[in-house]
Amino acid sequence: MYKAVVFDFDGTIIDTEKHLFEIINKHLIQHNLQEISLDFYRQSIGGAATELHSYLEAQIGMNDKEKIYLEHNETSVTLPIVDAMHQLMEYCKKRHIPMAVATSSYREDIQPTFDNLGLSEYIDVIVGREDVESIKPNPDPYLTAVQRLNYNPANCLAIEDSVNGATAAVTAGLDVIVNTNHMTELQDFSHIAYTGKDLSADEIIALCFEADRS
């Protein structure tokens, strides 16, 4: 049985990816510009999104790009927790299994949503972009999270939705469950040694917490 769980945030605990994609295109339309494609957006998920940021800055400028992310952060507070993740958190809480969040976003950006969802009831540690030298797909967010939980990576389970995130978790030495969403379901996970993919909460619990791992 795993002793701790480290969740990705965007696209895993809440479906912020579709939300951001729609806001970006809304702003581009307001500037009489062509919408970005799903394929282009999907390439940015789970990491620094450097190409996406550069594209938006070139098209609408730094200030208007920041307005997109400000609106995204302000409106994400209304998004619900993904059901499977909520059920898994309840299970872990009842069994005193510590939980963390390892995200490529800034902590200050996700904190309002985190607070609105009452995630402090479940999550003991948040590791954000400002806490590490390198973000996903580099392993730093996960290594920092398990260090703060005071567990060996081999004893921790990661929950991710993207190739970049799953790569970071595996490289850090964690087993990973990949639960995709509409924005990440077409990503190529064939090179990821994941433990399970697109599982329900009951399936994750049975596989990772109630099966004999000896």
C-alpha positions as a printed Julia matrix, in Angstrom:
214×3 Matrix{Float64}:
   0.0    0.0     0.0
   1.22   3.48   -0.81
   1.87   5.72    2.18
   1.11   9.08    0.52
  -0.51  10.54   -2.61
   0.73  13.5    -4.65
  -1.81  15.07   -6.97
  -1.27  17.3    -9.95
  -3.69  20.25   -9.77
  -4.73  21.67  -13.15
  -6.61  19.09  -15.18
  -6.39  16.48  -12.42
  -8.14  17.81   -9.31
 -10.19  20.28  -11.36
 -10.64  20.55  -15.12
  -8.97  23.9   -15.62
  -7.47  22.97  -19.0
 -10.68  23.25  -21.01
 -11.54  26.36  -19.03
  -8.27  28.1   -19.94
  -8.51  27.03  -23.59
 -11.94  28.61  -23.89
 -10.85  31.85  -22.2
  -7.79  32.16  -24.46
  -9.92  31.82  -27.57
 -12.51  34.25  -26.23
  -9.8   36.89  -25.85
  -8.29  36.16  -29.27
 -11.73  36.6   -30.87
 -12.11  39.91  -29.03
  -8.87  41.01  -30.72
 -10.23  39.84  -34.11
  -7.61  37.09  -34.2
  -7.86  33.43  -35.13
  -8.51  30.96  -32.34
  -5.75  28.56  -31.34
  -6.3   24.9   -32.18
  -6.78  22.1   -29.69
  -3.62  20.43  -30.96
  -1.53  23.55  -30.33
  -2.99  24.02  -26.87
  -2.54  20.37  -25.91
   1.21  20.67  -26.47
   1.43  23.19  -23.62
  -0.33  21.16  -20.94
   1.54  20.13  -17.81
   4.67  22.21  -18.27
   5.95  25.74  -18.72
   3.78  26.36  -21.83
   6.59  28.51  -23.25
   5.42  28.25  -26.85
   1.84  29.17  -25.94
   2.95  32.15  -23.85
   5.26  33.38  -26.61
   2.49  33.08  -29.18
  -0.01  35.03  -27.07
   2.52  37.76  -26.27
   3.33  38.12  -29.98
  -0.35  38.3   -30.9
  -1.85  40.51  -28.18
   1.04  41.74  -26.01
   2.16  40.96  -22.5
  -0.51  43.01  -20.7
  -3.45  41.48  -22.55
  -1.93  38.02  -22.16
  -1.82  38.57  -18.4
  -5.53  39.53  -18.51
  -6.28  36.06  -19.88
  -4.58  34.32  -16.97
  -6.05  36.73  -14.44
  -9.57  35.93  -15.7
  -8.71  32.24  -15.69
  -7.52  32.32  -12.08
 -10.45  34.41  -10.91
 -13.1   32.24  -12.56
 -11.53  28.85  -11.81
 -12.83  29.13   -8.25
 -16.26  28.08   -9.54
 -15.01  24.78  -10.99
 -15.83  21.57   -9.08
 -13.42  18.89   -7.92
 -13.26  15.96  -10.33
 -15.48  13.29   -8.74
 -12.89  10.49   -8.78
 -10.3   12.72   -7.12
 -12.75  13.85   -4.46
 -13.62  10.23   -3.67
  -9.94   9.3    -3.49
  -9.21  12.22   -1.18
 -12.05  11.15    1.12
 -10.66   7.63    1.22
  -7.14   8.84    2.03
  -8.37  11.27    4.68
 -10.32   8.56    6.5
  -7.23   6.35    6.53
  -4.83   9.14    7.49
  -2.87   8.85    4.23
  -1.13  12.23    3.72
  -1.66  14.08    0.47
   0.18  16.8    -1.44
  -0.2   18.87   -4.6
   2.71  19.21   -7.04
   1.9   21.75   -9.74
   3.66  23.75  -12.45
   1.39  26.68  -11.61
   2.26  29.33   -9.07
   0.84  28.6    -5.63
  -0.55  32.11   -5.4
  -2.5   31.55   -8.63
  -4.2   28.32   -7.53
  -4.67  29.29   -3.86
  -8.09  30.99   -4.29
  -9.47  27.9    -6.06
  -7.75  25.63   -3.53
  -9.37  27.55   -0.67
 -12.8   27.76   -2.31
 -12.85  23.99   -2.79
 -11.86  23.39    0.82
  -8.84  21.36   -0.24
  -6.92  22.21    2.93
  -9.19  19.63    4.55
  -7.29  17.01    2.56
  -3.99  18.41    1.3
  -1.03  18.77    3.66
   1.56  20.2     1.23
   1.42  22.4    -1.89
   4.48  22.64   -4.12
   4.22  25.27   -6.83
   6.32  26.86   -9.51
   7.94  29.25   -7.05
   9.15  26.38   -4.87
  11.41  24.62   -7.39
  14.18  25.41   -9.84
  12.62  23.45  -12.72
   8.99  22.54  -13.33
   7.45  19.53  -15.07
   8.5   17.48  -17.02
  11.49  17.82  -14.67
  11.05  15.83  -11.44
  11.66  18.73   -9.03
   7.99  19.36   -8.05
   7.53  15.72   -7.08
  10.87  15.38   -5.35
  10.1   18.47   -3.29
   6.59  17.28   -2.46
   7.69  13.85   -1.18
  10.54  15.44    0.75
   8.07  17.73    2.52
   5.8   14.78    3.2
   8.89  13.0     4.59
   8.42   9.88    2.48
  10.53   7.96    0.0
   9.26   8.46   -3.6
   8.83   4.69   -3.94
   6.19   4.83   -1.2
   4.19   7.6    -2.89
   1.58   7.5    -5.63
   1.24  10.34   -8.15
  -2.0   11.24   -9.94
  -1.51  13.04  -13.25
  -3.37  13.98  -16.42
  -0.57  14.9   -18.84
   2.57  13.46  -20.41
   4.72  16.22  -18.91
   3.33  15.59  -15.44
   3.53  11.81  -15.64
   7.11  12.07  -16.91
   8.03  14.25  -13.92
   6.46  11.8   -11.48
   8.1    8.69  -12.93
  11.49  10.41  -13.17
  11.17  11.35   -9.5
  10.66   7.7    -8.64
   6.92   7.68   -7.97
   4.39   5.29   -9.46
   1.75   7.23  -11.39
  -1.91   6.86  -12.25
  -2.73   8.79  -15.42
  -6.32  10.06  -15.49
  -6.79  12.11  -18.63
  -9.39  14.72  -19.49
 -10.78  16.05  -22.77
  -7.63  18.08  -23.33
  -5.09  15.35  -22.57
  -6.81  12.14  -23.67
  -5.12  12.22  -27.1
  -1.59  12.7   -25.73
   0.8    9.83  -26.38
   1.49   8.05  -23.08
   3.03   4.97  -24.73
   6.49   5.72  -23.3
   5.2    6.3   -19.76
   5.48   3.37  -17.35
   2.23   4.23  -15.62
   0.57   1.99  -13.04
  -2.95   2.59  -14.36
  -4.82   4.87  -16.75
  -8.27   6.46  -16.71
  -9.4    4.66  -13.59
 -12.33   5.32  -11.29
 -11.71   6.09   -7.63
 -12.76   2.55   -6.71
 -10.32   1.11   -9.24
  -7.44   3.27   -7.94
  -8.22   2.28   -4.37
  -8.43  -1.43   -5.2
  -5.22  -1.38   -7.25
  -3.07   0.89   -5.11
  -4.32   0.66   -1.54
  -6.13  -2.62   -1.03
  -4.17  -5.01   -3.25
  -1.17  -6.94   -1.96
   1.95  -5.18   -3.37
   4.42  -7.67   -1.88
